[in-house]
Amino acid sequence: MQFILQSMANTIKSNGSCISCKKVITSTAMTNHLLSCKKRSKTFSESNDRIFLMKASEGPFFIYFEVNATSSLKSVDSFLRKTWLECCGHLSAFTIGPHTYSVSPDKEFDDKSMNYPLNKILSSRMVFSHEYDFGTTTTLTLKVIQERAGKIDGVQVIARNNLPEFTCACSKPAEKVCSCCNSGEGFVCNDCAKNHECGDDTFLPIVNSPRTGQCGYTGQE
C-alpha cells in the first residue's frame, strides 16, 4: 500500500485547507501560501524564542504544523502518531542524516533517543524521514519549511490535506479499502466489495491519513 500511495501523488488531485484563512489550496501551492498568508502572520507573537514550520507528507497526504524549536523529537513523533499513525503501539524512528532517532533506542544499532531538542539537530530547509511500524511500515517525508520568532503551546496544525477522492476499478467512488491488496484494486465501492476476493474481514475505512489501509488503522478523528 505504501508504494501505491506514493504513485497516487501524481494521479490523485490533492489539495488542503489553510487553518488561518480557510482557503483551499493545491498541494503544490500550499507552502508559498503559508509563507505569505496575512491572516496567519497576524497570529504571530513577539518572542525571543524560535518556532519551526514543518511539513510531513506521503503520496497525496500532507500536513503542515508548527512546533517550538526547543521541543524534542519525541513531541513530533507523538504528534504524528496521534494525528496520523497510531493503531497498535508500533515502534517508530526518525532518520536525520546518518543517524537514527528511535522511540526505543537499540545500542547495538547505535540508535539515538528522541529526547534531543529540535534546534540541536534541525535547521531550515532540512529534509528527513519518519517510519512507523517496521512490519507494515508507513514512511513520511518531513521538511523544515521555515524558522521564525515566536512561541506556541504544544504542536499546532497550520494546514492539512482534504481527503483525496479514491476511485474503485469500476470508476465509482471508493468507500472502503482492502488491507491485503497491494494494488489500486484495494480501493473499492460497496457494490464491488461484495465480490472482492479477499473477503469482508480485510476491509478498513478510507481515512485521511497515509496509514489508510494498513494494519488495523481506522483513523483518529
N, CA, C and O of each residue as an XYZ file, in Angstrom:
884
protein
N       0.833     -1.212      0.000
C       0.000      0.000      0.000
C       0.866      1.260      0.000
O       0.471      2.289     -0.548
N       2.064      1.175      0.624
C       2.961      2.337      0.664
C       3.337      2.782     -0.745
O       3.307      3.974     -1.052
N       3.693      1.825     -1.602
C       4.064      2.151     -2.980
C       2.884      2.761     -3.732
O       3.052      3.693     -4.520
N       1.693      2.229     -3.482
C       0.501      2.739     -4.151
C       0.252      4.185     -3.779
O      -0.064      5.000     -4.645
N       0.390      4.521     -2.499
C       0.165      5.898     -2.070
C       1.190      6.836     -2.689
O       0.859      7.966     -3.049
N       2.430      6.380     -2.816
C       3.454      7.198     -3.449
C       3.099      7.477     -4.906
O       3.215      8.615     -5.361
N       2.672      6.463     -5.636
C       2.326      6.641     -7.046
C       1.088      7.504     -7.211
O       0.943      8.187     -8.225
N       0.195      7.484     -6.232
C      -1.032      8.265     -6.315
C      -0.778      9.760     -6.191
O      -1.644     10.561     -6.542
N       0.393     10.148     -5.696
C       0.708     11.573     -5.564
C       0.655     12.268     -6.916
O       0.393     13.468     -6.992
N       0.906     11.508     -7.990
C       0.918     12.096     -9.334
C      -0.396     11.894    -10.083
O      -0.575     12.441    -11.171
N      -1.324     11.111     -9.512
C      -2.550     10.811    -10.236
C      -3.810     11.303     -9.536
O      -4.840     11.486    -10.185
N      -3.750     11.520     -8.230
C      -4.916     11.963     -7.480
C      -4.798     13.451     -7.146
O      -3.763     13.908     -6.662
N      -5.856     14.190     -7.406
C      -5.873     15.601     -7.081
C      -5.773     15.767     -5.580
O      -6.551     15.181     -4.827
N      -4.814     16.568     -5.148
C      -4.597     16.748     -3.723
C      -4.601     18.228     -3.381
O      -3.807     18.998     -3.920
N      -5.492     18.621     -2.490
C      -5.489     19.992     -2.010
C      -5.742     19.982     -0.513
O      -6.002     18.931      0.073
N      -5.664     21.146      0.098
C      -5.853     21.216      1.535
C      -6.313     22.591      1.958
O      -6.435     23.499      1.136
N      -6.566     22.739      3.243
C      -7.093     23.989      3.769
C      -6.104     24.646      4.716
O      -5.510     23.993      5.575
N      -5.940     25.946      4.543
C      -5.141     26.755      5.463
C      -6.000     27.008      6.705
O      -7.117     27.512      6.586
N      -5.503     26.670      7.875
C      -6.271     26.820      9.108
C      -6.587     28.286      9.394
O      -7.652     28.595      9.929
N      -5.679     29.186      9.045
C      -5.842     30.607      9.376
C      -6.900     31.304      8.533
O      -7.771     31.985      9.076
N      -6.838     31.142      7.200
C      -7.743     31.879      6.313
C      -8.827     31.000      5.701
O      -9.727     31.510      5.034
N      -8.756     29.680      5.919
C      -9.748     28.712      5.436
C      -9.734     28.512      3.924
O     -10.588     27.798      3.398
N      -8.794     29.119      3.216
C      -8.730     28.933      1.771
C      -8.300     27.506      1.441
O      -7.491     26.904      2.147
N      -8.862     26.978      0.343
C      -8.462     25.665     -0.149
C      -7.361     25.871     -1.185
O      -7.553     26.570     -2.180
N      -6.214     25.260     -0.942
C      -5.021     25.474     -1.758
C      -4.529     24.124     -2.289
O      -4.625     23.113     -1.593
N      -4.011     24.103     -3.500
C      -3.444     22.876     -4.036
C      -2.182     22.505     -3.266
O      -1.542     23.360     -2.654
N      -1.837     21.242     -3.303
C      -0.662     20.775     -2.565
C       0.615     21.463     -3.035
O       1.513     21.728     -2.235
N       0.694     21.750     -4.328
C       1.912     22.366     -4.866
C       2.039     23.838     -4.492
O       3.143     24.383     -4.505
N       0.934     24.484     -4.161
C       0.955     25.914     -3.844
C       0.875     26.204     -2.346
O       1.007     27.355     -1.932
N       0.660     25.175     -1.537
C       0.410     25.398     -0.113
C       1.585     26.041      0.614
O       1.383     26.933      1.437
N       2.798     25.608      0.326
C       3.952     26.171      1.035
C       4.055     27.672      0.815
O       4.200     28.433      1.772
N       3.982     28.102     -0.441
C       4.067     29.533     -0.736
C       2.925     30.305     -0.095
O       3.114     31.428      0.374
N       1.745     29.708     -0.075
C       0.600     30.380      0.557
C       0.854     30.607      2.040
O       0.628     31.706      2.546
N       1.315     29.590      2.733
C       1.520     29.709      4.178
C       2.588     30.742      4.522
O       2.501     31.406      5.555
N       3.583     30.877      3.669
C       4.650     31.849      3.924
C       4.205     33.283      3.671
O       4.872     34.225      4.100
N       3.078     33.458      2.973
C       2.608     34.809      2.659
C       1.206     35.104      3.198
O       0.694     36.204      2.994
N       0.578     34.143      3.881
C      -0.789     34.318      4.373
C      -0.837     35.432      5.433
O      -0.206     35.322      6.484
N      -1.590     36.502      5.147
C      -1.653     37.640      6.054
C      -2.393     37.301      7.344
O      -2.011     37.767      8.417
N      -3.447     36.495      7.248
C      -4.185     36.121      8.457
C      -3.318     35.278      9.374
O      -3.398     35.392     10.597
N      -2.490     34.430      8.779
C      -1.593     33.611      9.598
C      -0.565     34.488     10.302
O      -0.297     34.300     11.488
N       0.014     35.451      9.574
C       1.058     36.303     10.163
C       0.511     37.173     11.298
O       1.262     37.580     12.184
N      -0.797     37.458     11.272
C      -1.391     38.269     12.336
C      -1.450     37.517     13.664
O      -1.622     38.128     14.719
N      -1.308     36.211     13.613
C      -1.350     35.415     14.837
C       0.026     35.300     15.496
O       0.142     34.761     16.596
N       1.068     35.803     14.827
C       2.418     35.676     15.368
C       2.566     36.532     16.624
O       2.073     37.660     16.671
N       3.229     36.009     17.617
C       3.502     36.755     18.845
C       4.974     37.137     18.902
O       5.831     36.431     18.371
N       5.256     38.257     19.549
C       6.636     38.692     19.705
C       7.326     37.843     20.770
O       6.804     37.655     21.869
N       8.480     37.345     20.430
C       9.208     36.481     21.360
C      10.652     36.341     20.903
O      10.958     36.466     19.717
N      11.518     36.084     21.845
C      12.909     35.794     21.508
C      13.106     34.304     21.237
O      14.186     33.871     20.836
N      12.046     33.528     21.461
C      12.101     32.094     21.187
C      11.905     31.840     19.693
O      11.572     32.749     18.932
N      12.119     30.583     19.289
C      12.035     30.236     17.874
C      11.009     29.126     17.651
O      10.774     28.288     18.522
N      10.402     29.144     16.454
C       9.409     28.147     16.045
C       9.806     27.568     14.693
O      10.277     28.286     13.811
N       9.612     26.262     14.542
C       9.796     25.620     13.243
C       8.430     25.381     12.600
O       7.520     24.859     13.244
N       8.288     25.764     11.323
C       7.158     25.348     10.494
C       7.629     24.136      9.703
O       8.628     24.211      8.988
N       6.916     23.015      9.827
C       7.347     21.784      9.196
C       6.228     21.172      8.369
O       5.048     21.431      8.600
N       6.622     20.359      7.407
C       5.664     19.638      6.561
C       5.972     18.151      6.641
O       7.128     17.739      6.542
N       4.918     17.341      6.823
C       5.033     15.894      6.727
C       4.143     15.444      5.577
O       3.022     15.934      5.435
N       4.628     14.519      4.756
C       3.836     14.111      3.592
C       4.138     12.679      3.170
O       5.200     12.127      3.462
N       3.179     12.107      2.483
C       3.316     10.800      1.843
C       2.214     10.672      0.816
O       1.036     10.745      1.164
N       2.576     10.480     -0.458
C       1.582     10.393     -1.511
C       0.734     11.658     -1.549
O       1.279     12.761     -1.521
N      -0.600     11.520     -1.614
C      -1.473     12.697     -1.685
C      -1.752     13.324     -0.315
O      -2.474     14.317     -0.232
N      -1.194     12.760      0.752
C      -1.456     13.249      2.106
C      -0.352     14.207      2.562
O       0.833     13.948      2.351
N      -0.750     15.305      3.184
C       0.241     16.230      3.744
C      -0.339     16.971      4.932
O      -1.551     17.160      5.036
N       0.538     17.385      5.818
C       0.139     18.186      6.969
C       1.277     19.146      7.314
O       2.441     18.748      7.373
N       0.929     20.411      7.542
C       1.886     21.419      7.971
C       1.615     21.710      9.443
O       0.460     21.824      9.853
N       2.660     21.829     10.224
C       2.489     22.104     11.645
C       3.652     22.948     12.163
O       4.735     22.974     11.578
N       3.401     23.631     13.265
C       4.437     24.423     13.920
C       4.731     23.834     15.291
O       3.848     23.291     15.955
N       5.985     23.952     15.698
C       6.425     23.417     16.975
C       7.588     24.272     17.473
O       8.397     24.742     16.673
N       7.676     24.475     18.776
C       8.783     25.239     19.337
C      10.107     24.552     19.037
O      10.218     23.328     19.109
N      11.102     25.351     18.701
C      12.404     24.793     18.334
C      13.072     24.081     19.498
O      13.951     23.244     19.293
N      12.663     24.405     20.718
C      13.238     23.741     21.885
C      12.510     22.439     22.245
O      12.937     21.719     23.148
N      11.416     22.139     21.543
C      10.709     20.879     21.786
C      11.559     19.712     21.308
O      12.490     19.893     20.523
N      11.242     18.534     21.775
C      12.019     17.355     21.426
C      11.471     16.652     20.182
O      10.332     16.874     19.772
N      12.301     15.810     19.604
C      11.840     14.950     18.510
C      10.681     14.081     18.981
O       9.787     13.755     18.200
N      10.698     13.709     20.245
C       9.632     12.875     20.800
C       8.274     13.564     20.676
O       7.266     12.903     20.430
N       8.240     14.891     20.845
C       6.967     15.608     20.741
C       6.424     15.551     19.313
O       5.211     15.477     19.119
N       7.303     15.585     18.318
C       6.874     15.469     16.921
C       6.396     14.055     16.636
O       5.385     13.864     15.962
N       7.115     13.065     17.144
C       6.699     11.675     16.985
C       5.321     11.452     17.598
O       4.472     10.797     16.994
N       5.094     11.993     18.795
C       3.797     11.833     19.462
C       2.684     12.497     18.663
O       1.578     11.967     18.565
N       2.984     13.666     18.088
C       2.005     14.377     17.266
C       1.645     13.561     16.025
O       0.466     13.418     15.704
N       2.639     13.029     15.329
C       2.386     12.245     14.121
C       1.600     10.979     14.440
O       0.710     10.587     13.686
N       1.929     10.349     15.547
C       1.195      9.158     15.965
C      -0.274      9.492     16.232
O      -1.171      8.828     15.714
N      -0.511     10.521     17.038
C      -1.874     10.871     17.422
C      -2.704     11.327     16.230
O      -3.886     10.997     16.131
N      -2.088     12.088     15.323
C      -2.822     12.681     14.208
C      -2.995     11.732     13.038
O      -4.027     11.756     12.366
N      -1.991     10.891     12.786
C      -1.944     10.178     11.514
C      -1.682      8.683     11.580
O      -2.022      7.972     10.634
N      -1.093      8.176     12.655
C      -0.461      6.863     12.551
C      -0.874      5.794     13.550
O      -0.958      4.621     13.186
N      -1.131      6.159     14.781
C      -1.224      5.163     15.853
C      -2.353      4.163     15.663
O      -3.513      4.538     15.491
N      -1.997      2.887     15.698
C      -3.028      1.851     15.638
C      -2.775      0.738     16.635
O      -3.718      0.266     17.270
N      -1.545      0.306     16.792
C      -1.275     -0.854     17.642
C      -0.025     -0.687     18.502
O       0.562     -1.673     18.948
N       0.379      0.553     18.733
C       1.539      0.798     19.574
C       2.857      0.351     18.975
O       3.749     -0.089     19.700
N       2.995      0.457     17.656
C       4.217      0.025     16.981
C       5.400      0.950     17.304
O       5.220      2.062     17.801
N       6.596      0.471     17.013
C       7.802      1.273     17.162
C       7.887      2.297     16.039
O       7.233      2.155     15.005
N       8.699      3.331     16.251
C       8.888      4.369     15.239
C      10.285      4.946     15.361
O      10.950      4.780     16.383
N      10.729      5.629     14.307
C      12.069      6.215     14.309
C      12.174      7.305     13.254
O      11.526      7.246     12.210
N      13.004      8.303     13.546
C      13.380      9.323     12.574
C      14.749      8.964     12.007
O      15.600      8.426     12.716
N      14.958      9.260     10.734
C      16.290      9.188     10.134
C      16.668     10.602      9.721
O      16.043     11.188      8.837
N      17.686     11.143     10.362
C      18.144     12.502     10.094
C      19.622     12.431      9.775
O      20.441     12.165     10.654
N      19.963     12.667      8.529
C      21.344     12.490      8.114
C      21.740     11.029      8.302
O      20.994     10.136      7.900
N      22.906     10.767      8.910
C      23.343      9.382      9.096
C      22.807      8.737     10.369
O      23.118      7.580     10.650
N      22.007      9.466     11.142
C      21.603      8.987     12.456
C      20.134      8.546     12.512
O      19.275      9.098     11.824
N      19.877      7.550     13.342
C      18.522      7.081     13.612
C      18.145      7.461     15.039
O      18.874      7.167     15.986
N      17.001      8.116     15.178
C      16.491      8.528     16.488
C      15.234      7.716     16.753
O      14.194      7.954     16.139
N      15.328      6.760     17.663
C      14.272      5.776     17.847
C      13.460      6.022     19.116
O      13.964      6.551     20.106
N      12.171      5.618     19.057
C      11.329      5.681     20.243
C      11.791      4.656     21.270
O      11.494      4.780     22.458
N      12.522      3.638     20.807
C      13.083      2.620     21.682
C      14.506      2.318     21.210
O      14.732      1.328     20.515
N      15.474      3.173     21.588
C      16.845      3.069     21.064
C      17.497      1.712     21.346
O      17.379      1.163     22.442
N      18.175      1.196     20.344
C      18.913     -0.054     20.466
C      20.398      0.272     20.336
O      20.857      0.638     19.255
N      21.149      0.144     21.423
C      22.577      0.489     21.416
C      23.362     -0.360     20.422
O      24.372      0.083     19.876
N      22.890     -1.578     20.193
C      23.582     -2.460     19.247
C      23.612     -1.858     17.850
O      24.558     -2.083     17.095
N      22.573     -1.089     17.501
C      22.488     -0.462     16.178
C      22.839      1.027     16.229
O      22.634      1.758     15.261
N      23.373      1.463     17.377
C      23.809      2.844     17.549
C      22.653      3.838     17.409
O      22.855      4.964     16.952
N      21.452      3.429     17.798
C      20.305      4.331     17.769
C      20.466      5.425     18.813
O      21.072      5.213     19.863
N      19.919      6.595     18.514
C      19.838      7.680     19.473
C      18.394      7.798     19.953
O      17.478      7.292     19.305
N      18.192      8.464     21.085
C      16.838      8.631     21.604
C      16.166      9.805     20.899
O      16.812     10.559     20.170
N      14.850      9.952     21.127
C      14.095     11.079     20.568
C      14.040     12.267     21.528
O      13.249     13.188     21.328
N      14.866     12.252     22.557
C      14.813     13.326     23.546
C      15.615     14.556     23.154
O      15.693     15.512     23.925
N      16.210     14.547     21.968
C      17.002     15.685     21.509
C      16.098     16.874     21.175
O      15.054     16.691     20.550
N      16.480     18.087     21.581
C      15.731     19.287     21.161
C      15.868     19.468     19.648
O      16.921     19.197     19.073
N      14.795     19.925     19.020
C      14.807     20.099     17.559
C      15.908     21.045     17.101
O      16.547     20.804     16.077
N      16.135     22.129     17.858
C      17.122     23.124     17.412
C      18.560     22.622     17.492
O      19.477     23.303     17.032
N      18.767     21.446     18.065
C      20.108     20.869     18.122
C      20.416     19.990     16.916
O      21.577     19.673     16.654
N      19.381     19.597     16.186
C      19.608     18.656     15.085
C      18.947     19.064     13.771
O      19.235     18.477     12.727
N      18.050     20.078     13.811
C      17.362     20.503     12.596
C      17.689     21.946     12.253
O      18.080     22.733     13.115
N      17.522     22.276     10.983
C      17.700     23.643     10.509
C      16.774     23.874      9.322
O      16.245     22.917      8.756
N      16.576     25.111      8.946
C      15.664     25.454      7.867
C      16.023     24.731      6.575
O      17.193     24.646      6.204
N      15.000     24.210      5.890
C      15.089     23.503      4.609
C      15.601     22.073      4.730
O      15.750     21.385      3.721
N      15.868     21.622      5.932
C      16.354     20.253      6.101
C      15.236     19.259      5.804
O      14.087     19.474      6.187
N      15.580     18.171      5.121
C      14.638     17.104      4.793
C      15.072     15.833      5.520
O      16.255     15.493      5.534
N      14.108     15.131      6.126
C      14.420     13.889      6.826
C      13.194     12.981      6.775
O      12.207     13.321      6.122
N      13.236     11.842      7.446
C      12.122     10.891      7.329
C      11.703     10.341      8.689
O      12.446     10.403      9.669
N      10.496      9.806      8.712
C       9.937      9.172      9.910
C       9.279      7.864      9.495
O       8.518      7.831      8.528
N       9.565      6.797     10.212
C       8.954      5.493      9.949
C       8.146      5.056     11.160
O       8.588      5.182     12.302
N       6.949      4.537     10.887
C       6.100      3.982     11.934
C       5.748      2.554     11.562
O       5.273      2.293     10.456
N       5.979      1.630     12.481
C       5.670      0.208     12.286
C       6.673     -0.419     11.312
O       6.637     -0.147     10.112
N       7.547     -1.241     11.832
C       8.582     -1.845     10.993
C       8.140     -3.171     10.385
O       8.961     -3.919      9.856
N       6.844     -3.461     10.461
C       6.279     -4.617      9.759
C       5.516     -4.135      8.546
O       5.881     -4.434      7.409
N       4.453     -3.387      8.793
C       3.700     -2.725      7.724
C       4.038     -1.244      7.835
O       3.303     -0.478      8.458
N       5.130     -0.852      7.240
C       5.727      0.458      7.524
C       5.052      1.597      6.764
O       4.784      1.500      5.567
N       4.786      2.671      7.490
C       4.371      3.936      6.891
C       5.556      4.886      6.996
O       6.020      5.196      8.093
N       6.038      5.343      5.855
C       7.202      6.229      5.823
C       6.783      7.632      5.408
O       6.177      7.818      4.353
N       7.105      8.610      6.234
C       6.780     10.004      5.952
C       8.040     10.774      5.597
O       9.111     10.514      6.145
N       7.910     11.718      4.684
C       8.975     12.672      4.392
C       8.666     13.964      5.136
O       7.558     14.490      5.033
N       9.628     14.471      5.877
C       9.446     15.714      6.617
C      10.432     16.760      6.131
O      11.558     16.445      5.746
N       9.991     18.007      6.154
C      10.860     19.114      5.743
C      10.623     20.313      6.662
O       9.486     20.646      6.997
N      11.723     20.948      7.060
C      11.626     22.194      7.814
C      11.418     23.318      6.803
O      12.330     23.648      6.044
N      10.229     23.904      6.790
C       9.890     24.931      5.815
C      10.405     26.303      6.227
O      10.896     27.065      5.394
N      10.292     26.616      7.515
C      10.609     27.958      7.981
C      10.985     27.923      9.458
O      10.475     27.103     10.221
N      11.870     28.810      9.844
C      12.152     29.057     11.249
C      11.877     30.532     11.510
O      12.384     31.398     10.797
N      11.083     30.816     12.523
C      10.715     32.200     12.805
C      10.685     32.450     14.307
O      10.741     31.514     15.104
N      10.595     33.725     14.684
C      10.479     34.089     16.087
C       9.073     33.803     16.580
O       8.104     33.997     15.846
N       8.955     33.346     17.812
C       7.637     33.091     18.382
C       7.661     31.949     19.374
O       8.684     31.289     19.552
N       6.516     31.716     20.025
C       6.379     30.629     20.971
C       4.928     30.181     20.976
O       4.022     31.014     20.979
N       4.698     28.869     20.978
C       3.346     28.319     20.949
C       3.214     27.215     21.988
O       4.206     26.751     22.551
N       1.995     26.810     22.230
C       1.741     25.689     23.132
C       1.654     24.402     22.323
O       0.848     24.301     21.398
N       2.473     23.429     22.665
C       2.414     22.133     22.005
C       2.765     22.192     20.527
O       3.614     22.978     20.106
N       2.102     21.351     19.750
C       2.258     21.298     18.296
C       0.952     21.751     17.672
O      -0.108     21.231     18.018
N       1.009     22.707     16.761
C      -0.204     23.279     16.176
C      -0.266     23.006     14.674
O       0.695     23.263     13.949
N      -1.402     22.484     14.216
C      -1.618     22.234     12.786
C      -1.856     23.560     12.079
O      -2.670     24.363     12.536
N      -1.161     23.803     10.973
C      -1.270     25.037     10.197
C      -2.074     24.807      8.914
O      -2.800     25.696      8.469
N      -1.947     23.638      8.329
C      -2.703     23.269      7.127
C      -2.685     21.756      7.005
O      -1.774     21.084      7.490
N      -3.717     21.233      6.343
C      -3.801     19.784      6.171
C      -4.550     19.472      4.888
O      -5.452     20.208      4.487
N      -4.166     18.365      4.244
C      -4.866     17.983      3.019
C      -6.303     17.590      3.310
O      -6.613     17.087      4.390
N      -7.173     17.821      2.346
C      -8.532     17.296      2.400
C      -8.494     15.840      1.930
O      -7.578     15.433      1.216
N      -9.487     15.072      2.333
C      -9.493     13.656      1.966
C      -9.488     13.493      0.448
O     -10.384     14.001     -0.225
N      -8.490     12.791     -0.103
C      -8.440     12.573     -1.558
C      -9.637     11.753     -2.036
O     -10.252     11.029     -1.254
N      -9.960     11.870     -3.312
C     -11.060     11.115     -3.902
C     -10.515      9.832     -4.529
O      -9.993      9.845     -5.644
N     -10.642      8.741     -3.805
C     -10.196      7.451     -4.304
C     -11.302      6.818     -5.149
O     -12.487      6.984     -4.859
N     -10.905      6.094     -6.191
C     -11.864      5.542     -7.140
C     -11.739      4.026     -7.228
O     -10.636      3.480     -7.268
N     -12.873      3.367     -7.257
C     -12.924      1.919     -7.447
C     -12.559      1.592     -8.903
O     -12.609      2.469     -9.765
N     -12.196      0.345     -9.173
C     -11.862     -0.078    -10.539
C     -13.034      0.098    -11.489
O     -12.840      0.203    -12.701
N     -14.265      0.134    -10.947
C     -15.452      0.306    -11.776
C     -15.755      1.777    -12.048
O     -16.751      2.105    -12.692
N     -14.893      2.653    -11.555
C     -14.991      4.109    -11.741
C     -15.920      4.808    -10.747
O     -16.046      6.032    -10.790
N     -16.564      4.071     -9.865
C     -17.369      4.681     -8.817
C     -16.460      5.139     -7.674
O     -15.345      4.633     -7.543
N     -16.908      6.077     -6.853
C     -16.111      6.492     -5.691
C     -15.872      5.302     -4.756
O     -16.802      4.560     -4.437
N     -14.631      5.128     -4.324
C     -14.311      4.049     -3.392
C     -14.855      4.394     -2.005
O     -14.845      5.554     -1.593
N     -15.324      3.377     -1.299
C     -15.917      3.588      0.029
C     -15.219      2.794      1.124
O     -15.513      2.975      2.306
N     -14.304      1.922      0.742
C     -13.514      1.170      1.718
C     -12.242      0.683      1.042
O     -12.128      0.730     -0.183
N     -11.283      0.214      1.841
C     -10.003     -0.223      1.290
C      -9.652     -1.585      1.884
O      -9.864     -1.832      3.071
N      -9.110     -2.462      1.038
C      -8.685     -3.792      1.471
C      -7.264     -3.709      2.021
O      -6.368     -3.186      1.359
N      -7.064     -4.221      3.222
C      -5.748     -4.159      3.859
C      -4.790     -5.223      3.329
O      -3.610     -5.215      3.677
N      -5.282     -6.141      2.490
C      -4.434     -7.212      1.954
C      -3.934     -6.937      0.544
O      -2.928     -7.509      0.125
N      -4.617     -6.075     -0.192
C      -4.255     -5.840     -1.591
C      -3.057     -4.907     -1.696
O      -2.931     -3.947     -0.936
N      -2.179     -5.206     -2.652
C      -1.005     -4.376     -2.889
C      -1.107     -3.617     -4.196
O      -0.098     -3.324     -4.838
N      -2.326     -3.301     -4.585
C      -2.534     -2.552     -5.818
C      -3.695     -1.593     -5.628
O      -4.385     -1.622     -4.610
N      -3.899     -0.739     -6.631
C      -5.002      0.208     -6.573
C      -6.353     -0.470     -6.496
O      -7.350      0.179     -6.181
N      -6.411     -1.784     -6.782
C      -7.662     -2.535     -6.712
C      -8.152     -2.691     -5.279
O      -9.268     -3.158     -5.051
N      -7.328     -2.302     -4.315
C      -7.724     -2.395     -2.918
C      -8.783     -1.383     -2.544
O      -9.489     -1.574     -1.553
N      -8.917     -0.298     -3.318
C      -9.939      0.707     -3.070
C     -11.205      0.305     -3.829
O     -11.193      0.242     -5.058
N     -12.298      0.032     -3.107
C     -13.497     -0.499     -3.760
C     -14.754      0.231     -3.293
O     -14.805      0.773     -2.189
N     -15.758      0.232     -4.154
C     -17.076      0.750     -3.777
C     -17.832     -0.372     -3.061
O     -17.372     -1.514     -3.046
N     -18.956     -0.064     -2.485
C     -19.709     -1.070     -1.738
C     -20.191     -2.222     -2.623
O     -20.231     -3.372     -2.186
N     -20.555     -1.907     -3.868
C     -21.035     -2.952     -4.773
C     -19.919     -3.950     -5.101
O     -20.120     -5.161     -5.020
N     -18.742     -3.429     -5.471
C     -17.628     -4.316     -5.836
C     -17.067     -5.050     -4.623
O     -16.488     -6.130     -4.751
N     -17.244     -4.450     -3.436
C     -16.756     -5.099     -2.214
C     -17.427     -6.445     -1.984
O     -16.839     -7.340     -1.376
N     -18.659     -6.591     -2.468
C     -19.402     -7.835     -2.263
C     -18.724     -9.025     -2.938
O     -18.854    -10.163     -2.485
N     -18.000     -8.752     -4.024
C     -17.344     -9.831     -4.766
C     -15.825     -9.783     -4.649
O     -15.123    -10.468     -5.392
N     -15.316     -8.978     -3.721
C     -13.863     -8.848     -3.581
C     -13.274    -10.139     -3.043
O     -13.758    -10.667     -2.041
N     -12.253    -10.650     -3.678
C     -11.731    -11.980     -3.378
C     -11.107    -12.126     -2.001
O     -10.994    -13.243     -1.497
N     -10.695    -11.017     -1.373
C     -10.030    -11.122     -0.074
C     -10.992    -11.317      1.093
O     -10.579    -11.752      2.168
N     -12.260    -11.003      0.895
C     -13.242    -11.201      1.953
C     -13.540     -9.948      2.757
O     -12.752     -9.002      2.775
N     -14.690     -9.954      3.422
C     -15.164     -8.784      4.155
C     -14.257     -8.384      5.318
O     -14.140     -7.201      5.638
N     -13.612     -9.374      5.952
C     -12.849     -9.069      7.157
C     -11.536     -8.350      6.869
O     -10.815     -7.995      7.801
N     -11.213     -8.128      5.600
C      -9.979     -7.414      5.252
C     -10.218     -5.925      5.038
O      -9.262     -5.167      4.876
N     -11.463     -5.496      5.034
C     -11.764     -4.103      4.710
C     -11.553     -3.166      5.896
O     -11.858     -3.496      7.042
N     -11.020     -1.988      5.578
C     -10.853     -0.910      6.539
C     -11.496      0.350      5.954
O     -11.646      0.453      4.737
N     -11.877      1.310      6.806
C     -12.425      2.567      6.281
C     -11.337      3.391      5.607
O     -10.171      3.331      5.998
N     -11.720      4.151      4.604
C     -10.788      5.088      3.969
C     -10.724      6.332      4.841
O     -11.736      6.998      5.062
N      -9.541      6.639      5.332
C      -9.366      7.757      6.256
C      -8.328      8.733      5.718
O      -7.542      8.395      4.833
N      -8.336      9.931      6.254
C      -7.437     10.982      5.769
C      -6.064     10.861      6.424
O      -5.664     11.682      7.249
N      -5.362      9.809      6.025
C      -4.052      9.510      6.604
C      -3.274      8.594      5.672
O      -3.873      7.741      5.016
N      -1.949      8.749      5.596
C      -1.146      7.821      4.795
C      -1.114      6.420      5.385
O      -0.548      5.505      4.788
N      -1.714      6.251      6.545
C      -1.813      4.936      7.177
C      -3.055      4.183      6.693
O      -3.277      3.034      7.075
N      -3.851      4.827      5.861
C      -5.097      4.202      5.412
C      -4.822      2.861      4.719
O      -3.950      2.761      3.856
N      -5.584      1.838      5.115
C      -5.441      0.533      4.504
C      -4.338     -0.314      5.103
O      -4.124     -1.437      4.645
N      -3.629      0.176      6.108
C      -2.510     -0.555      6.678
C      -2.820     -1.040      8.085
O      -3.462     -0.340      8.869
N      -2.363     -2.232      8.394
C      -2.515     -2.856      9.698
C      -3.983     -2.753     10.127
O      -4.862     -3.174      9.375
N      -4.273     -2.210     11.303
C      -5.664     -2.087     11.737
C      -6.088     -0.648     11.860
O      -6.979     -0.329     12.649
N      -5.461      0.239     11.087
C      -5.699      1.672     11.265
C      -7.093      2.076     10.796
O      -7.487      1.802      9.662
N      -7.832      2.735     11.690
C      -9.186      3.185     11.371
C      -9.374      4.684     11.524
O     -10.485      5.193     11.375
N      -8.274      5.405     11.825
C      -8.364      6.860     11.922
C      -8.443      7.348     13.345
O      -8.831      6.619     14.257
N      -8.056      8.632     13.519
C      -8.014      9.227     14.847
C      -9.096     10.278     15.052
O      -9.200     10.850     16.138
N      -9.903     10.541     14.030
C     -10.879     11.612     14.143
C     -12.302     11.054     14.256
O     -13.260     11.821     14.360
